[in-house]
Amino acid sequence: MATYTPNFPGSNSIVEESWLEGRAKGQTEGRAEGKAEGKAEDILRILEVRGIEIPDSVRERITDCTDLDVLVTWLDRSLSAVRAEELFVEE
């Protein structure tokens, strides 16, 4: 059985390889951004459900953060914090 190999200008060239690498990188970055957004939404939801007031400055800091490790720390702290600002306390 024959295997179809596309033969168009740029096929199997450096241009195509670069495009594919960039596309894969973009998808990876998109997933990381999506995970960060999801964690931020989770943190805010936990605080809301627990009846904790979320000042605009805190909401902005949480939603602007893209560091998953920091967001996980804040998520853990959101489970026991009494005030939203306690998420940012250094240990």
Residue frames as a rotation matrix with the C-alpha (Angstrom) as fourth column:
MET 1
0.585 0.811 0.000 0.00
0.811 -0.585 0.000 0.00
0.000 0.000 -1.000 0.00
ALA 2
-0.212 -0.659 0.722 1.35
0.636 -0.654 -0.411 3.42
0.742 0.372 0.557 -0.95
THR 3
-0.006 0.121 -0.993 1.86
0.894 -0.445 -0.060 6.15
-0.449 -0.888 -0.105 1.61
TYR 4
0.630 0.293 0.719 0.79
0.619 -0.749 -0.237 9.64
0.469 0.594 -0.653 0.66
THR 5
-0.205 -0.709 -0.675 3.46
0.855 -0.465 0.229 12.25
-0.476 -0.530 0.702 1.13
PRO 6
0.822 0.533 -0.200 2.39
0.383 -0.778 -0.499 15.82
-0.422 0.333 -0.843 0.48
ASN 7
-0.284 -0.902 0.326 4.60
0.905 -0.140 0.402 17.54
-0.317 0.409 0.856 -2.04
PHE 8
0.779 0.498 0.381 3.97
0.579 -0.805 -0.131 21.24
0.241 0.323 -0.915 -2.00
PRO 9
0.080 -0.798 0.597 6.36
0.143 -0.584 -0.799 24.17
0.986 0.149 0.068 -1.89
GLY 10
-0.093 -0.210 0.973 7.89
-0.848 -0.496 -0.188 24.34
0.522 -0.842 -0.132 1.57
SER 11
0.888 0.457 -0.049 7.05
-0.377 0.785 0.492 20.74
0.264 -0.418 0.869 2.43
ASN 12
0.773 -0.584 -0.247 9.71
0.634 0.693 0.343 19.16
-0.029 -0.422 0.906 4.64
SER 13
0.122 -0.731 0.672 11.66
0.393 -0.586 -0.709 22.40
0.912 0.350 0.216 4.63
ILE 14
-0.782 -0.461 -0.420 13.10
0.581 -0.296 -0.758 24.51
0.225 -0.837 0.499 7.41
VAL 15
-0.744 0.571 0.347 10.14
-0.524 -0.821 0.227 26.85
0.415 -0.013 0.910 6.99
GLU 16
0.226 0.869 -0.440 7.65
-0.313 0.492 0.812 24.05
0.923 -0.046 0.383 7.59
GLU 17
-0.075 -0.336 -0.939 9.65
0.732 0.620 -0.281 22.66
0.677 -0.709 0.199 10.53
SER 18
-0.957 -0.287 0.034 9.85
0.204 -0.755 -0.623 26.13
0.204 -0.589 0.782 12.12
TRP 19
-0.394 0.891 0.225 6.13
-0.675 -0.447 0.587 26.65
0.624 0.079 0.778 11.62
LEU 20
0.330 0.520 -0.788 5.33
0.093 0.812 0.576 23.28
0.939 -0.264 0.220 13.21
GLU 21
-0.461 -0.565 -0.684 7.65
0.765 0.138 -0.629 23.98
0.449 -0.814 0.369 16.17
GLY 22
-0.945 0.130 0.300 6.06
-0.214 -0.940 -0.265 27.40
0.248 -0.315 0.916 16.69
ARG 23
-0.038 0.991 -0.127 2.60
-0.561 0.084 0.824 25.89
0.827 0.103 0.552 16.51
ALA 24
0.198 0.044 -0.979 3.50
0.544 0.826 0.147 23.21
0.816 -0.562 0.140 19.08
LYS 25
-0.791 -0.540 -0.287 5.07
0.549 -0.420 -0.723 25.83
0.270 -0.730 0.628 21.35
GLY 26
-0.710 0.587 0.390 1.98
-0.530 -0.809 0.252 28.01
0.463 -0.027 0.886 21.08
GLN 27
0.261 0.829 -0.494 -0.25
-0.198 0.547 0.813 25.10
0.945 -0.114 0.308 22.01
THR 28
-0.128 -0.399 -0.908 1.92
0.808 0.489 -0.329 24.32
0.575 -0.776 0.260 25.04
GLU 29
-0.971 -0.232 0.059 1.90
0.169 -0.840 -0.516 27.95
0.170 -0.491 0.854 26.14
GLY 30
-0.365 0.916 0.166 -1.84
-0.572 -0.361 0.736 28.08
0.734 0.174 0.656 25.58
ARG 31
0.291 0.432 -0.854 -2.33
0.354 0.780 0.515 25.08
0.889 -0.452 0.074 27.86
ALA 32
-0.543 -0.562 -0.624 -0.15
0.796 -0.108 -0.596 26.69
0.267 -0.820 0.506 30.56
GLU 33
-0.908 0.270 0.321 -2.12
-0.290 -0.957 -0.013 29.93
0.304 -0.105 0.947 30.30
GLY 34
0.001 0.970 -0.244 -5.35
-0.377 0.226 0.898 27.96
0.926 0.091 0.366 30.49
LYS 35
0.053 -0.056 -0.997 -4.17
0.738 0.674 0.001 26.14
0.672 -0.736 0.078 33.61
ALA 36
-0.884 -0.418 -0.209 -3.19
0.452 -0.657 -0.603 29.44
0.115 -0.628 0.770 35.24
GLU 37
-0.622 0.729 0.286 -6.57
-0.560 -0.669 0.489 30.97
0.548 0.144 0.824 34.41
GLY 38
0.197 0.713 -0.673 -8.31
0.029 0.682 0.731 27.89
0.980 -0.164 0.114 35.81
LYS 39
-0.314 -0.395 -0.864 -6.35
0.863 0.260 -0.433 28.03
0.395 -0.881 0.259 39.07
ALA 40
-0.988 -0.046 0.147 -7.09
-0.001 -0.952 -0.305 31.74
0.154 -0.302 0.941 39.43
GLU 41
-0.237 0.971 0.014 -10.80
-0.556 -0.147 0.818 31.08
0.797 0.186 0.575 38.90
ASP 42
0.151 0.244 -0.958 -10.68
0.491 0.822 0.287 28.28
0.858 -0.514 0.005 41.48
ILE 43
-0.732 -0.501 -0.462 -9.03
0.652 -0.316 -0.689 30.54
0.199 -0.806 0.558 44.06
LEU 44
-0.862 0.441 0.250 -11.60
-0.436 -0.897 0.077 33.27
0.258 -0.043 0.965 43.54
ARG 45
0.002 0.908 -0.420 -14.47
-0.321 0.398 0.859 30.77
0.947 0.133 0.292 43.66
ILE 46
-0.138 -0.121 -0.983 -13.25
0.757 0.627 -0.183 29.26
0.639 -0.769 0.005 46.93
LEU 47
-0.951 -0.241 -0.195 -12.97
0.309 -0.725 -0.616 32.69
0.007 -0.646 0.764 48.52
GLU 48
-0.610 0.783 0.124 -16.44
-0.611 -0.564 0.556 33.65
0.505 0.263 0.822 47.27
VAL 49
0.118 0.670 -0.733 -18.06
0.052 0.733 0.678 30.43
0.992 -0.118 0.052 48.52
ARG 50
-0.291 -0.319 -0.902 -16.40
0.882 0.277 -0.382 30.91
0.372 -0.906 0.201 51.89
GLY 51
0.711 0.702 -0.045 -17.89
0.676 -0.665 0.319 34.42
0.194 -0.257 -0.947 52.07
ILE 52
-0.021 -0.813 -0.583 -14.53
0.723 -0.414 0.552 36.18
-0.690 -0.410 0.596 52.01
GLU 53
0.853 0.310 -0.420 -14.55
0.024 -0.827 -0.562 39.67
-0.522 0.470 -0.712 50.52
ILE 54
0.098 -0.814 0.573 -12.19
0.925 0.287 0.249 40.02
-0.367 0.505 0.781 47.55
PRO 55
0.313 -0.055 -0.948 -10.88
-0.052 -0.998 0.040 43.55
-0.948 0.037 -0.315 47.01
ASP 56
0.981 0.101 -0.165 -10.24
-0.157 -0.084 -0.984 44.56
-0.114 0.991 -0.066 43.40
SER 57
0.263 -0.960 -0.093 -6.49
-0.960 -0.251 -0.126 44.70
0.098 0.122 -0.988 44.01
VAL 58
-0.305 -0.317 0.898 -6.47
-0.518 0.847 0.123 41.08
-0.799 -0.428 -0.422 45.24
ARG 59
0.614 0.616 0.494 -8.68
0.125 0.542 -0.831 39.91
-0.780 0.572 0.256 42.37
GLU 60
0.868 -0.321 -0.379 -6.37
-0.489 -0.414 -0.768 41.62
0.089 0.852 -0.516 39.88
ARG 61
-0.092 -0.963 0.255 -3.22
-0.976 0.137 0.167 40.14
-0.196 -0.233 -0.952 41.44
ILE 62
-0.116 0.127 0.985 -4.71
-0.179 0.973 -0.147 36.64
-0.977 -0.193 -0.090 41.30
THR 63
0.775 0.529 0.344 -5.99
0.225 0.279 -0.934 36.89
-0.590 0.801 0.097 37.72
ASP 64
0.757 -0.548 -0.356 -2.75
-0.646 -0.544 -0.536 38.48
0.100 0.635 -0.766 36.46
CYS 65
-0.001 -0.804 0.595 -0.53
-0.752 0.393 0.530 35.75
-0.660 -0.447 -0.605 37.91
THR 66
0.598 0.145 -0.788 0.78
-0.722 0.524 -0.452 33.17
0.347 0.839 0.418 35.42
ASP 67
-0.545 -0.839 -0.019 3.11
-0.702 0.468 -0.536 31.25
0.458 -0.278 -0.844 37.76
LEU 68
0.255 0.725 -0.640 1.42
-0.244 0.689 0.683 27.90
0.936 -0.018 0.352 38.44
ASP 69
-0.366 -0.455 -0.812 3.52
0.653 0.496 -0.572 27.23
0.663 -0.740 0.115 41.56
VAL 70
-0.989 0.045 0.138 2.44
-0.119 -0.795 -0.594 30.53
0.083 -0.605 0.792 43.11
LEU 71
-0.268 0.962 -0.056 -1.17
-0.790 -0.187 0.584 29.92
0.551 0.200 0.810 42.16
VAL 72
0.098 0.253 -0.963 -1.12
0.232 0.935 0.269 26.46
0.968 -0.250 0.033 43.75
THR 73
-0.783 -0.420 -0.459 0.24
0.549 -0.119 -0.828 28.02
0.293 -0.900 0.324 46.96
TRP 74
-0.835 0.522 0.171 -2.51
-0.546 -0.825 -0.148 30.63
0.064 -0.217 0.974 46.90
LEU 75
-0.037 0.836 -0.547 -5.10
-0.467 0.469 0.749 27.93
0.883 0.283 0.373 46.18
ASP 76
-0.241 -0.134 -0.961 -3.97
0.626 0.736 -0.259 26.00
0.742 -0.664 -0.094 49.25
ARG 77
-0.951 -0.185 -0.246 -4.09
0.308 -0.603 -0.736 29.15
-0.012 -0.776 0.630 51.37
SER 78
-0.624 0.769 0.137 -7.56
-0.583 -0.575 0.574 30.05
0.520 0.278 0.807 50.07
LEU 79
-0.074 0.593 -0.802 -8.93
0.234 0.792 0.564 27.01
0.969 -0.146 -0.198 51.91
SER 80
0.083 0.050 -0.995 -8.08
0.975 0.205 0.091 28.44
0.208 -0.978 -0.032 55.33
ALA 81
-0.831 -0.451 0.325 -7.56
0.408 -0.892 -0.194 32.19
0.377 -0.029 0.926 54.89
VAL 82
-0.162 0.754 -0.637 -9.75
0.824 -0.252 -0.507 34.53
-0.543 -0.607 -0.581 56.91
ARG 83
0.480 0.213 -0.851 -8.99
-0.212 -0.913 -0.348 37.52
-0.851 0.347 -0.394 54.66
ALA 84
0.968 -0.047 0.247 -8.12
0.250 0.302 -0.920 37.46
-0.031 0.952 0.304 50.94
GLU 85
0.629 -0.767 0.126 -4.87
-0.672 -0.618 -0.407 39.35
0.391 0.171 -0.905 51.58
GLU 86
0.397 -0.460 0.794 -3.58
-0.623 0.501 0.601 36.37
-0.674 -0.733 -0.087 53.59
LEU 87
0.948 -0.044 0.315 -2.96
0.247 0.725 -0.643 34.54
-0.200 0.688 0.698 50.31
PHE 88
0.687 -0.662 0.300 0.09
0.054 -0.366 -0.929 36.72
0.725 0.654 -0.216 49.73
VAL 89
0.763 -0.410 0.499 1.75
-0.623 -0.265 0.736 36.42
-0.170 -0.873 -0.458 53.16
GLU 90
0.153 -0.810 -0.566 5.32
-0.535 0.413 -0.737 35.15
0.831 0.416 -0.370 52.88
GLU 91
0.961 0.180 -0.208 6.21
0.043 0.648 0.761 32.24
0.272 -0.740 0.615 55.12
